[in-house]
Amino acid sequence: MSDTNVAAMPAIKKPAKAVLKKKSNKSVFCRINDWLHLWLGLTSGIIVFIVSVTGCIYAFEKEIRSVTQPYQFVTPQDKAYISPSVLKSLAEKHQFGAKAGKPGSVIQGVQYPGKDKAAIATYRDKKTGYMMIYMNPYSGEIVKVKALEKDFFRIVLMGHFNLWLPRDVGQPIVSWAVLIFVVLLITGLVMWWPKNLKKANVDKSFKIKWKATFKRVNYDLHNVLGFYVVIGALIIAITGLYFGFKWVPKSIYWVASGGKTMPDRKGKFTSDTTVLLQPIAAAKITSPADTVWSRLYTQYKGQGSLQIQFPLTKSDAITATYNSQEGTFYKSLTRYFDQYTLKEIKANTIFNKPYEESNAADKLIRMNYDIHIGAIGGIAGKSLAFLISLICASLPVTGFIVWWGKRKKKSKKQKLQPKIAVDKSFVTAQ
């Protein structure tokens, strides 16, 4: 090429500003952690959102019910309750008419929640599911009949538990999503951890810059609020996994007990059917369930909630469940009695002995549900659980916005990548 041609060569246009891809200084561990946090979050986000929102709604279930469902209450009277067998008979006549007492038309249990509460007779219907008949325990009057499956909070609970899908489909989906959420909390904590303790980094990690741009505020809501709830969210998530995976309660118990196997949570105990061969002994007792109820009512001095489950077959035991503390379940005590001899059947289950006599591992398992909903801390605990669940519901939303913003920014950068411009006249001249 001659010097003349070189001189005639047009200058290559310089790009206004080349955008160069920054080389990441992150370690392999951090890059893997970030990748897991992103894609696991995108995979489980919608499910975590639904579970968290329904958890928020359900947090104050009892308090809201006490206002919206007045049929739960009656005026206390200075006289004895009507016995379980009588309430059972009245409820069966009301529900089943001429079929009362026949197979499929039997009340299965009666609960006395307290002196100012309606008694509740219960049974299962093939079409409508679990049925609850609210009755005045002093007069036997039917106050309300309710199909539990149509109750608002039951519907919310079904969304929380199985996404309103069939149980064998929805429950595993929710369980795995919550397990993924546990991983997200851990990977998120790793991402949040300040690289150094300079004031700028500390402020970025612990404070929300409300006067900044929307993107920055959204990022802070995800990053900062996520950190503040991480411990509470882990507790709620793990206690929720208790209901989804059998290995979770077993593992918790194994750790808490120092390597012991967890007893059954509930049991199935039978009466001694050989007593059926002794008609005289059997004839002495006209209503075994009433006798058991009367003994326990006297023993517990009429305080707390007492429920009697009637034996439905000749071999069933009478089941009595007592709870001395309203609003929580961890002090519930379940006892079993032979329907012929009325002798108590000893059992080795989690709820078969008083809470005070349980070991540390048993107590922890018994408290699981109350910890999960915050009831273990009273109204303050429920408020805290509500707030944590609300923030957990926001994390998939703010996280998605962060990802979407980075995605759009990356796309925009690719469009702005400089192209080397060459004068066409020079090419033609060649």
N, C-alpha and C positions, 0 to 999 in steps of 0.2 A: 504494500500500500504506500503510495507516494506521500511526501510531506504535505502536498497540496490537499490530498484527500483527507489526511489527518486533520489538517487545519479546518477543512470544510465540515468535518463531522460535528453534528449538532451535539450540544451538551445534554447529557442524560439528566432528566428532571429529577431533582431531589424530592423525596417525600416530605410532606409538611412536617410530620412527626411520626417516626416509626414506633409502633407499639410492640415492644418485645415481651415475650413470655418470661415471667419471673421464675427463676429456679427455686423450687421449694426447699426450705431449710429444715423441714420437719423430718423426724426420724421415721423409719419404716413402721414402727409401732404406732406412732401418731397418725400416719397416713391410713393404716388399716383401721384404727379406731374411728377416724373421721368417716371412712367409707362405710363401716358398719352402722354408725349412728345415722348417716344419711339414708341408706337404703332400707334398713330395718324400720326407720321412722316412717318412710313413705309407704312401706308395706303394711304396717299395723296402725297407721294414724287414725283412719276413720273408725276403727273398732275401739281404740283407746278413747277417742272422743265420745262415742256413744256410751261406753261403760262408765266414763267419768261423769258425764252429764246425768245419767240415770242414778248414779251414786249420789250426786248432789241433791237430786229431788228426793231420794229415799232417806237422806240423813235425818230429816225431821218428821219421818213418817208418823210416829206415835203422837207427837205434838199436834200435827195437822189433823190427824184422825180425831183427836179429842175435841176439836172444834167443829169439824165438818160431819162427824158421825155421832150425833147426840144419843142415838139408840144404844150406845155402849154403856150408858149410865142409868141408874135407877136411884130413887130416893131411899136412903138407908132406913130400915125399920127395926124396932126393938123386938124382934121375934126371930125364931129359928128359920134357917133356910129350908126349902122343900128338898127332900132327899133326891139323890141322882136317879134312882129307879123310877120315881114319880115324874120327874122332869123328862126322863127318857120316854115314858109312856105318853105323856102329853104331847111331846114333840112328834112322836111317831104317828099319833092319831091326826095331828094337824097336817103332816106332810103326806102320809100314805093312806089315810082313811081306813077302808076295810082291809087293806093289805098290810097294815101295821104289824110288825113283829115277824112277818114272813121273810124268807131269804131275799136279800136285796132291798128290803124295806125296814132296816134296823138302824137305830141310832147307835153309833160306835163309842161315843164318849161324851162326858159332860164336864165343863170347866166352871169353877167358881173363882173369877179373877179378883174379887174383893167386895167389901160390904156395900160400896156405892156403885158397883159394876153389875151389868146384866150377866146372868149365867149364859153359857154358850153350849148348845148341843150340836154335835157334829156328825157327819156321815159322808161317804163318798157315793156320788151318783155317776153311772156310766156315761151319761150325756153331758151333765153340767159340771162334773168334777167335784171338788171339795165344797161341801155345803155347810153353812153356819146358821144356826137358829138362835137368835138372841131372845132370852126369856127373863122375866122378872123372877128372881130366885125366892121371893117372898110370897108371890101369888100364883106363879106358873103361867102368867100371861105371855103370849107370844108378841114380842116387840118388833122383830125384824127377821126376815129370812133373806140370806145373801149367798149368791154363788161367788165364791172367792175368786174364781178365774175372771170375773167381770169387774172386780174391784180395781180402781185406778192404780193404787200402789202395788197391787199384784201384777198388773200389766207392766208397770215401771220395773218391777223386780225381774220379770221375765226378759225384759230387754237387757237389763244389767247382767243377768245370768246366762242367757243363751241367744241374745239378739232377736228374740221373737221367732226363732226357728225351732224345729223339733229339737228336743233336748239332746238327743244323741248326736246331732249335727252341730247345733249352736254352742253347746258347752265346751267342746274341745277347741272350737275356733276362738272363743273368748279366753280360754285358759292359755293357749299358745300366744295369743296377742298380749296378754298380761305378762307372760314370761318374757316375751320380747321387750316389753316396756321396762322390765327390771334391767335388762341388758342396756337399754337406751339410757336409763338413769345413770348407770355406771359409766358408759362411754361419754355421756354428756358431762359428767363430773370431771373426767379426764380432759375433755376439751375446754372446760371452764377454767381449770386450774391455772392461776397466774404464772407466767414464765419467770417473773421476778416480782419483788415486792415494792417496786417504785410506786409512788402515789398515783400516777396516771393509770397503771395497770390495776391497782387496788380499787380505784374509783370505778373503772370499767367493769370490774367483776362484782362489785357490791352495790352499785348505785345505778338507777335508771336516769338517763339524761333526758328529762321530759321536754326540754326546749329544743332538742335536736330535730333532725328530719324524721319523717315517718319511718324510713328504713332503719334508722338508728334506734328509735324508740321501740320498734318491733323487735329488733335484735336484742335489746336490753331486756325486754319483757320475756323473751325466750331464755336468754342466758342467765340473767340475774334471778328472776322468779323461779326458774328451774333449780338453781342452786339452793334457794331458801327452803324449798319444799322437798328436797331430795330424800332426807331421812324419813319424814312423814309419809312420802309417796312410796318409799320402799316398804315401810311397815304395812300400809294399806294394801299394796300389791301382793306381798308375801302372804298376808293373812287371807287375801282373796284366793290365792293359788291353793290354799288349804282345801277349798271346795272343788277345785278342778282336777287336781292330781293326787292320787292316793299316797304317793311317795312323799309329798310335802309334809303332812302332819306326822307321818312316821319318822321322817328325818328330823323334824323339830323336836319330837318327843325323844328320839334317840340321843340327840345332842344335849337336851335339857336334863335328861335322866342319867347321863353318863354311860350310854350304850345299852339301855334296856329297850325291850320291845313294847310298843304301845298296846294297851288293852283295847278291846272293842269299844267303840263309842256308845253303841246301843246293843242290846242283846235280845234274844228270843227265848223266853222261859215258859215252861209248861207246868200245868197242874198235874197232880198224881191221879191219873184216871182209874187206878185200882180202887179208889174210894167209891167209885160208882157201884161197886159190888156190895156196898154197905148202905142200903136205902134208908135205914134209920138215922144214921149219921148225916146223910145228905138232907133228910127231911127237916132236920133241926134248924137249918138256915134257909130262910125264905128269900132273902136278898143279900147275897154275899158282898156285892159291891157297896151296898148301903152300910153294911157293918164295917168294912174297911174304911170307907169315907168317914163314918162317925168316929172311929178310933183316931184317925189322923187329924180330923178337925179338932178333936179334943186335945190331942198331943201338941198341935201347933197353935192352940188357943184362938182359933178362928182368924188368925192373921195370915196375910200373904195370899198367894194363888194356889188352888188345889184342883187338880184335874184327875178324873177317873176314866180309864178306858175299860169298857166292858169286855169280858171274854166272849168271842164270837163262835168258838167251837168248844167241844167238851174238854179239849186238852189245853186251851188257852189259860194263861194266868191273868189275874186282875192287875192292871198297871196303874200306879198312882204317881203323879208328878207334882211335886211341891216346889214353889219358888217364893222365898221370903222377901225378895227385893224386886220392886216394880221397876221396869225400864231396862233391866239387864237379864241375862240368861245364865251367867256363869255359876250362880249359886243354886241352880235348879237341881233337884234331887229326885231321881226316879227309883221307885221301889216296886217289887213284884210280890204278889200274894197268891197262894194256892186257892182256887175258887171253891174247893170243897172243905179243906181243913182250915183255911184262912191263915195258915202259917206263912211267915215271910220267907220268900225264896232268896237265899243269898246269891249274890252275883259279883263278878269282878269286872265291871265296866267303868268307864270314865265318870259317868254321872250316877253311879249306884251307891255312892257314899257322900256324906256331907262335905262341902267344899273345904271346910276347916280341917278335915281329916285327910285331905288329899296331899300328895307330895308335890314338889315344885313343878315337875313336868306335867302332872295331871292338871294342876291349876292353870298352867299356861295354855294347854289345849282347851280347857273349859272356857277360858277368857277370849279365845280366838275371835268369835263373832262379835263380841262386845268391843274388842279392840278395833276390829275392822270398820265398824260403823261409828266409833268414837264414844259409844255409850259408857264405856269404862270410866270416862272422865266427866260424866253427867252432861249438862247442857253445854258447858265449855268445851268438852271433848267432841261433842257432835258439831259444834260451830267450827272447831279446828279441822275436823274431818271434811266438813262442807267446803271450807276455804281451800284446803289441799286438793280436793277433787275438782274444784272449779279451776284452779291453776293447771292441774293435770289435763283438763279438757282443753285449755288454751294452748298448751305446748305443741300439739300436732298442727294447730292452725298457724301459730307464729313461726314454727319451724318450716312449714310449707312455704310461707311467704318469704322467709329468708332464702330458701332454696330456689324459689321461682325468680326472685330478684337477681340472684347470682347467675342463674341460667340466662336470663334476658341480657344481663350485662356482658356475659361471655359471648352471646350471639351477636351483640352489638359490636364488640371488639373485633370479632371475626370479619364483620362487614367492613370495618374501618382499616383492615390490614392494607398497607401501602402496596401499590403495584408500580413497577419500574416502567416509566413512560418513554418510548423511543420515537423519534421523529420519522414518520413514514417516508418522507422525501429522501432521507439518508438510505433507507432500505432499498428504495427504488433505484437510487443512484448506483448501488452495488450491482 
